[in-house]
Amino acid sequence: MSVETLQAAGPVPFGQLVPVTVHFDDLDALGMLHNSRYPLLVERAWAEYWHGHGFGFDGDWAAAGDMCNVIKEMRVSYERPVTRPGHYAAHLWVERLGRTGLTYGFRLCDADGTGTYAQGHRVLVRVDPQALRPTPWSERARAIAAGLLRPEAEAA
């Protein structure tokens, strides 16, 4: 499986746009995308992105490698409601790449990268599947994540 990423051009000078779809049943009783669906769409976009680079999880934590990670923190700011089903995008990038931790930024936006609906960040920690203690990211995962570093983050 490969992820179909959109070109980061014009309003998206860094990171990747990954297509996401909002379905009718994602909307709440007020006809807006339910607040829990925003991070779910972003999570699915990240899963597609990593699957497109050969990473996956098939139920075996010992073999999961870099996919064996936990969430330490998540922040979402809801900017404006999504009020209809359709094609949108998750704009994904890396804010910080540490030895065992990774902070990524995201926006749920229009399919072309304009019009932000929600934005935020999430901190992941890679863990050893037996000890459940932090363990370093592989060099391969680090190289892929480094390719998504936000330019201001690279300088820091």
N, C-alpha and C positions, 0 to 999 in steps of 0.2 A: 504494500500500500504506500502511495506517496501523497504527500500533502500538496494541494494546489494552493500556492501562495500567490497573492496579487502583488504586482510590482509596487515597491515603495517609491512612489514618485509624487511630485507636487506637494500635497499637504502632509506627506509622511516621509520625512527626510532620513529616518532611521528605523530599524526594526523590520517587522514583517506584518503584512495584513493577511489574515487567514479568514476565508469566507465562513460565515455562520448563518444558520437559518432560524428565524423565529416562526414557530407554527401557531396556528390559531389556539391550540390548547395550552400554549405558554402564557396566554393572556389571563389576567385575573377578572373578577366580576365587574371591575370598572373599565375593562377593555384596554388595560395597560400591561406590559410585560411584568410579570410578578417579580418582586425584588429578589427572590432566591434564584431566578433564572439567569440574571446577569452574570454572577460568578460561575454558574454552571456552563453557560455558553463559552466563557473564557477558558474554563478548565478543559472543555472539549476541544477548543482550538489548540491549546497547548499540547494535548494528547495527540492530535493530528500532526502537529509540527514535529514532535519527537518521534512519532511512528514513521513519519516521512524520512527521518534520519536513521531508521533502523532500530530504534529503542521501543520496547514494548513490555507488557506484563501479561503472562499467561497463567497466573495463579501460583507460581513458585517463587516465593520471596527470596530464597537462597540464590536463585538464578536471575533475579530481577536486576541486579547491579544498580545502576544509577536510578532506576525507576523505584527503588526502595527508598522513599523519602517521606517526610512528614511535614505538615504545615505548622510553622511556628507562629505566624501572624498573617492576618489578611485585613485589608482596608478597602472599602468600596465607597465611592462618592457618587451618588446618583444625581446627574446633571439635568436631565430631562427625560420624560417617559417615551418609551417605544410604544406606539399606539396601534400598530398593525403588523400582521404577519408579513414576512418577506425576507429578502436577502440583505444581510448586514455584514460587518467584518469585526474581527477582534484584532486590534493593533497590539502586537506583542513586542517587548524588548526586555533587555536585562539591565537593571540598575546597578547591581553589585554582584560580583562573582568572588566568593571567598573560597577557602579551602574545603569546608564542609557545608557551607550555606550559599544560598543563591536568592537574590531579591529580584523579582521581575515586576515590571510595570505593564499595565494594560489599559486599553480603552475599548469599550464597545462603541462602534461608530458606524456611520453609513458605509456601504460597500466600497466606496471610493476613498475612504479615509477621512472624509470631512464629517462634520456634525457629530460631536461627542454626546453619547447618551449616559455613559458611566465611565469612571476611571478609578484606578487604584493601584495597589501593589500587593504582592504576596511573598512571604519569606518561606523558603523551603530549606530543610536540612536533610542531607543524605544520611541514612542510618545503616548500620550493620544489622542484617536481618536476625541474627541470633542475640546479640547483646542489646540491640535497640539503642545504641549509642552513636553519636556522630562519627562519620567516617568520610574520608576524602572522596571527592568526585573523581571519576576516571579522567585521564588526559583527553580522551575522545569527547566526552561530554563537555569538558572545559573548553575545548576548541570550538565546538558548536555553539555553546553559550556565549563565548567571547565574540563570535560573529554578530551577536545581537546587542552588544553593549551600546548603550546610548552614548553619543559622542562626549557629553559632559562627564559621564561616568568613567570613560576611558582616561580622561585627563586627571581625574581625582586620585 
